């Protein structure tokens, strides 16, 4: 998927998109470029059932694709860097999407693409870029999830007190399960896809340069 396609869709729909609007864009991707990332794990009550139902392997694949944005020297499996991997998540109630992704240094999320694209349309690139948040721990007082914990985890450890489920066999407490929940993975109110946005980083870079130039022009005008 191209990021400009998503931007165009939001413009056409006045920022209010549905699953039916997104599916044609998703379906246009090859099978190698997207994975369903809305497992609805609320129906899964244990690490064993998550594994037995096949969701564990899918979860591992989603994580491995997202980690391709990170330097290959940091990850524990052989992979070439493939930029642009992210999770596009639709809040069905709000008809708005978020975008969750890794940079080489942290986990990030654009919490509202409706607001993000509106800022871009208004030429307010700096506000758009500043709207990107780091994905937080379950306890917000702990701050953002440490990327090293995500990178260093054994993604194939589906056991209790492993990478995905805590010592009480509960989902949503370990760093990786908290990260998945950040896009609504465990909620039926969300639909999500792990996909490649081929032009995403190029667009962000262009907007970053524009916002920096605007900021410098403002500073120079004041000096």
C-alpha positions in Angstrom: 0.0 0.0 0.0 1.1 3.5 -0.7 0.7 6.1 2.1 -0.7 8.6 -0.4 -3.5 6.1 -1.2 -4.5 6.1 2.5 -4.3 9.9 2.6 -6.5 10.1 -0.5 -9.1 7.8 1.0 -9.3 9.8 4.2 -9.8 13.0 2.1 -12.6 11.4 0.0 -14.3 10.1 3.1 -13.9 13.3 5.1 -11.7 11.4 7.6 -14.4 8.8 8.5 -13.5 5.4 7.1 -15.0 2.0 7.5 -13.7 -1.5 7.1 -15.4 -1.7 3.7 -13.5 1.4 2.6 -10.1 -0.1 3.6 -10.5 -3.6 2.4 -10.0 -2.8 -1.4 -6.7 -1.2 -0.5 -5.7 -4.2 1.7 -6.8 -6.7 -0.9 -4.6 -5.1 -3.5 -1.5 -6.1 -1.6 0.3 -9.4 -2.2 0.0 -12.1 0.4 3.6 -11.3 1.4 2.8 -7.7 2.2 0.0 -8.0 4.8 -1.2 -10.1 7.7 -4.5 -9.9 9.6 -3.5 -8.3 12.9 -6.9 -8.3 14.7 -7.0 -11.8 16.2 -9.6 -10.9 18.8 -7.7 -12.6 21.5 -10.4 -11.8 24.0 -11.7 -15.3 23.1 -8.4 -16.9 24.1 -8.1 -17.6 27.8 -4.6 -19.1 28.0 -1.2 -19.3 26.4 -1.9 -22.9 25.4 -5.2 -22.1 23.6 -3.5 -19.2 21.8 -0.9 -21.6 20.5 -3.3 -24.4 19.7 -5.6 -22.1 17.8 -2.7 -21.0 15.6 -2.8 -17.3 16.6 0.6 -17.6 18.3 2.4 -18.3 15.0 0.6 -15.4 13.4 1.5 -13.1 16.3 5.1 -14.1 15.9 5.0 -13.3 12.2 3.5 -9.9 12.8 6.2 -9.1 15.3 9.0 -10.3 13.0 7.7 -8.2 10.1 7.5 -5.1 12.3 11.0 -5.7 13.5 12.3 -5.6 10.0 12.3 -1.8 10.4 15.0 -2.2 13.1 18.6 -2.8 12.3 19.3 -6.5 11.5 22.2 -6.4 13.9 19.8 -6.0 16.8 17.2 -8.8 16.0 17.6 -12.4 16.8 16.5 -13.9 13.5 17.9 -13.5 10.0 16.1 -10.8 8.1 16.9 -8.0 5.7 15.7 -4.5 6.6 12.4 -3.9 4.9 11.2 -0.4 5.8 7.6 0.6 5.9 6.2 -2.3 8.0 3.4 -1.0 10.3 0.0 -1.9 11.7 -3.0 -0.1 10.3 -5.8 -0.3 12.8 -9.4 0.8 12.4 -11.5 1.8 15.4 -14.9 0.7 14.0 -16.8 3.0 16.4 -14.8 6.2 15.7 -14.3 5.3 12.0 -10.7 6.5 12.4 -7.4 4.7 12.1 -4.1 4.5 14.0 -0.7 3.5 12.6 1.8 1.7 14.8 5.4 1.1 13.8 9.0 0.8 14.9 11.8 3.2 14.1 15.4 2.1 14.7 15.1 3.5 18.2 11.6 3.1 19.5 8.0 2.1 19.0 5.7 4.8 17.6 2.0 5.3 16.9 0.0 7.9 15.0 -3.1 7.7 17.2 -5.5 9.4 14.8 -4.9 9.4 11.0 -8.0 11.7 10.7 -6.3 14.4 12.7 -2.9 13.6 11.2 -4.0 14.0 7.5 -6.1 17.1 8.4 -2.9 18.7 9.8 -1.0 17.8 6.6 -3.9 19.2 4.5 -3.7 22.4 6.5 0.1 22.6 6.0 0.7 22.2 9.7 3.4 19.6 9.2 5.0 20.2 12.6 1.8 19.4 14.5 1.3 16.3 12.4 4.7 15.0 13.2 4.5 15.9 16.9 1.3 13.9 17.1 3.3 10.7 16.8 3.4 9.0 20.3 5.7 6.4 21.7 3.8 3.3 22.6 3.3 3.3 26.4 3.6 0.5 28.9 0.4 -0.9 30.5 1.2 1.2 33.6 1.5 4.7 32.0 3.8 5.8 34.8 6.4 3.5 33.5 6.6 5.5 30.3 7.2 4.1 26.7 7.9 0.4 26.2 11.6 -0.2 26.1 12.6 -1.2 22.5 15.4 -3.5 23.9 12.8 -5.6 25.7 10.8 -6.0 22.4 13.9 -6.7 20.3 15.5 -9.1 22.7 12.4 -11.3 23.4 12.1 -14.8 22.2 9.1 -14.5 19.8 8.6 -18.2 19.7 8.2 -18.5 23.5 4.4 -19.0 23.8 4.6 -20.5 27.3 3.2 -19.1 30.5 5.6 -16.5 31.9 7.1 -16.3 28.4 7.2 -13.5 25.8 3.4 -13.2 25.4 1.7 -14.3 28.6 2.6 -13.4 32.2 3.1 -15.8 35.1 -0.7 -15.8 35.8 -1.3 -17.0 32.2 -2.8 -13.5 31.4 -2.5 -11.6 28.1 -1.9 -7.9 28.1 0.9 -7.6 30.7 4.1 -8.5 28.9 5.8 -5.8 26.7 4.9 -7.6 23.5 1.2 -8.2 24.4 0.9 -4.6 25.6 2.4 -3.5 22.3 -0.2 -5.6 20.4 -3.0 -4.2 22.5 -2.0 -0.7 21.6 -3.7 -1.1 18.2 -6.8 -2.9 19.6 -5.6 -6.5 19.0 -7.6 -7.9 21.8 -10.8 -5.9 21.1 -13.7 -6.8 18.7 -14.1 -3.0 18.1 -11.0 -2.9 16.0 -9.8 -4.4 12.7 -6.1 -4.3 12.0 -3.6 -5.3 9.4 0.2 -5.6 9.5 1.2 -4.2 6.1 3.9 -2.4 4.2 3.6 1.3 3.4 6.2 1.6 0.7 6.3 5.4 0.6 5.6 6.0 4.3 9.1 6.9 5.4 9.7 9.0 2.3 6.6 11.0 3.0 7.5 11.5 6.7 10.9 12.6 5.7 9.5 15.2 3.3 7.1 16.5 5.8 9.9 16.6 8.5 12.0 18.7 6.2 9.1 21.0 5.4 8.2 21.5 9.1 11.9 22.1 9.9 12.1 24.7 7.1 8.9 26.4 8.3 10.3 26.5 11.8 13.6 28.0 10.7 11.8 30.6 8.6 9.8 31.5 11.7 12.9 31.8 13.9 14.7 33.9 11.2 11.8 36.2 10.9 11.9 36.9 14.7 15.7 37.5 14.8 
